[in-house]
Amino acid sequence: MTSTLPPILFFGTDSFSVSALQHLIDAGYIVAAVITKPDSKSGRGQRLTPPAVKLLAESQNIPVWQPSKLSDITEDIAALQPVAGVLSSYGRIIPQSIIELFTPGIINVHPSLLPHYRGPSPIESAILHGDEETGVSIMQLTAEMDAGPLYGQNVYPLNHNETQPELYEKLADFGSSLLIQELPRILDGSLQPKDQLGEVSYSPMLQKSDAMVSAEKWNAAELARKVRAHMQFPKTKLSIHNQTVTITAAHESDVREDELAVQCADGLWLIIDELIGPSGRRMSGKDFRNGYAAA
């Protein structure tokens, strides 16, 4: 990478961010620091766990900043000028006062074809709605959520078998590759962003309460898509034979196959291929039917 390009401050937190940071490192960019969320408690033991992107940064001897408030590091950012900003799945709103510290602003990797699915769950929404395609956008960050002008987009076709974690991984790499392709022209000013065009739609913030569903209120195809879309979080829970189970693999069918089957609102069947039972053990739908359900 030529020395004329400024160093980069990278904003990111989860596994989606790791791909973008790794691509920047592999492409030879100088990453001055990584800005991420503070370590958080997770798991049954509530152990303090660092963000995924922090582990990669530390392995590369890149300084890590974990401010509780971004205003706490305003002077640190200003001291690095000139510096470019790149953001991928940071998980917090960036105030305009921070955006203005960067030239040409902060460059954001977003996993949808903006303005479609602005918001926090675009990947889940694409699967849940049965879309034929999704994609990635490289945009200039603004204080309004996902509303900034676009540097570029790439379309990613869907085969209707993708699960949430699989599509996260694929789009993380897809978006990171587009970032590296466009970044030199963004930084030297030869590529200027263009306003988003088309109808705006939003993806919701997912909640734990979204997990529990009733088959009587969902069509079979919709419920099968929900299982794939919400596999990582918030998951999909059903009450079957008076027991709450977590569905981990399922498909729709117009006939009741010789498996664990649940009839849905449209009269068709959700065939449960795999689930996590009340004991916490993962098993096939048939094993649950033959064991738990028969008890």
N, C-alpha and C positions, 0 to 999 in steps of 0.2 A: 504494500500500500504506500502511495506516495506521501511524502512528509508534508505536502501542502494541505492535506485534509486534517481537520481538527480532531482531537481525541473525542471519545464518546462517553457520555454518562448514560448508563442503561437502567431503565426502570422495568422491573419484573418480579414475579413472585413464584408462580407455580411451575409445573412440568412443561406447560405450553411455552413459558418464557425461556426455559433451558435451551430449546432448539435455536431460538433467535440469538441468544448469547453465544452458543457454540458456533454458529455460522459466522458471527462477527469475529470471533477469535480465530477460526480457521481461515477466514479471508484476510487476516493480517491487520485488522483494525486495532488501534490502541484504545482499550477500554479503561478510562481513568478511574471509574468507580462504578459499582452496582448499587442502586437504590432499591431496597426491598422492604417488605413489612417486618416488624419485629417477630422474633420467634414466638410460636403459639403452642398452647397445650393441645394435645391430640391423643386419641386412643383411649382405651379403658383405664390405663394408668395415668392419663392426663400428663404425660411426659412432655417437657418443653422441647419442641421440634423446630429446627431451622427451616426456612423456605427452601425449596429445591434449588432455586437459582443461587442461593447463598453458597451451597455446597460446591457448585461448579466454580463460582468466582474464587472461593478460597483455595480450591485446587490449582487455580491458575495464578495465585498470588495477586488477585485483583482486590483492592479495598472494597469493603462492604459497608454501606451506610443503612441503618435501620431506624429512621426517625419516627417518633410517634406522630409528629406533625411535620409536614414538608416545610413549613415556615421556619422550623428549627435549623434547616441546612441552607437557607438562602445565601448566607455569606460564604459558605463552603462552595456552592455552585458558582457564585460570582467570582470567586478567587481562581477558578479554573479557566476563565475566559481566554480565548474563544473555545467553546465546547459545543458539540452537537448532542442532541437528546434523542434516544431511541427507546420506545416503550412497547412492551408485549405482555399483556395480561398482568398488569401491576395490581389491579383490584381496588384502586382508589381514584377518586376524582382529583385531577391536577388543577389547582387554581391558576387563574390567568396570570397572576403575579410571578408564578414559577415558569409558566410557558414562555413568558416574555424574556426570560434570562437566556434563551437559546435562539440561535440563528441557524436554520430557518424555522424556528419553533421546535416542537417535539414530533418526531416521526413515529407513527403508531402502526403496528401490525394487528389487523382485526380479521377474525375468521368468519366473514360473511361478505356478500356482494352488496355493500352499502349503496343506497340507504335502506336496504332490506335487512331486518333483524339488527337494528341498533340495540344496545343493551347487553346484559351480562350472560345470556344463555343462547347465543346464536347457533352453536353447533347442535345443542339439544333440540332447538326449535326446528331446524332443518330436517332432522330425523323424525321428530314427532309429527310434523305436518306432511310427511311423505313427499318432500320436494324431489324433483328430478335432478337438480343440481344445487350446489352451493359454491363457495369459493373464498378467496381472501382479498383483502383490500389493504393497500398502503396509503395512509392518509396523514394529513397534517392535523395534529391534535388541537382541539378547541375546548374551551371551558364547558360548552354544551356537549352532552354525551354523544360521541360517535358522529358528530355533525360536521366535522371538518372537511375541507376539500381533498380530492383524491389525486395521488401520484400515479396509481396504477392498480389494476385488478386482474386476477386470473380465475377462470371458472374451473370448478372441480365437479365432474359428474358423479352421481350417486347410484348405487346398484340396489338399494333398498334392503341390504343385508348388514349395513354398517352398524356397529354398536358405538355408544358414546365414547369409550376410551379409544377405540380404533380410529374413529374420525378425528378425535383430538390429536392423536399422534400424526396422522396423515396431513392434516391441515397445518399443524405446527411446522412440519418440514416444508410443506408447500409454500406457506407464507414467508418462512425464513429465506427460502431460495429467491422469492420475488423481492424481498428486502435487499438482499445482497446484489441482485441484478440492477435495481433502481437506485441504490444508495449513492454511488459515485456521482450520478447526474443530479441527484437532489442536493448533495452537499456543494457541488460546484455551481449550482444555480441554473444549469441548462435544462432541467426538468421542473416545470412549474405546475402546481396542483390546479385541478379544475373542480368546480362545484359539483356536489352530488346531484344527480338527476333521477327522477322517478318517484314513485310513491314510497313514503316512509312507513316502515313497520318496526315494531319493537319486540324484543324477547324479554320475558319476565325474569325477575330474581326468583330462583327456585328455593323452596322452603321444605323442611322435613315433613311438614303436613301434606305436601303434594304426593307423598309416597303411597298413602292408603287410598285405594280405589274400590269401586263397586262394579262388578261385571255387568250388572243390570243397567248401568248408566253409560257404558262404553260399547262401541262397535268392536268386533273382534280384531279387525285390521288396525284400528286406532290403539287398542290395548297392546297388541303385539309391537307396534312402533314405540309405544311408551316404555315397554320393557327394554328395548334397545337404546332409546334416547336417555333414559334415566338410570342406566345400569350402574354408574359410578355414584351418582347422587341425583336425586334423593332416594333412588331405588323404587321398586314397584311392589307393593304389598297387597295381598288379597286374603280374605277370610274364606278358607275352604274347609268344610266339615268342622266348623266352629273353631278352627285353628288359624292363626295369622301366619302366613308364610311370605317369604320374599322370592319373587319370580326372577330367575337369572337367565332363562332362555325359554322362548315360546314362539309359536307361529299360529297363524289363523287357518281355519279349515271350514269348508262348508259341510263336512261330515264329522261325526264323532269318532275319531280314530281310537285305536286300542291303546290309549295312553291316559294320563290325567287330563280331563277335558272340562272346561267351564263354558257354559252357554252365555252369550253376551246379548246386548240390547237389540242387535239386528237379527237375532236368531241363529247366527253362526257360532262357531266354537273357537275358543282359545285353547290350543293344545299346549300344555305345559311340559316342556322338555326337561327342564332342570329347575330346582328351587332350593332354598335354604329353609329347613324346617324349624319348628319351635325350639329344638335342641341346639340350633346353630350349625347343624351338620348339613353339608351340601349333598344332594341326592337327585336322582332322576324323578320325574313326575310319576312314573310307573311304580317306583319303589315307595314313594309316599302313599300312593293309592293303595298299594298292597300291604303297607305296614301301618302308618299313622291313621290313614282314613278308615281302615278296616277295624281298628282297635275299638 
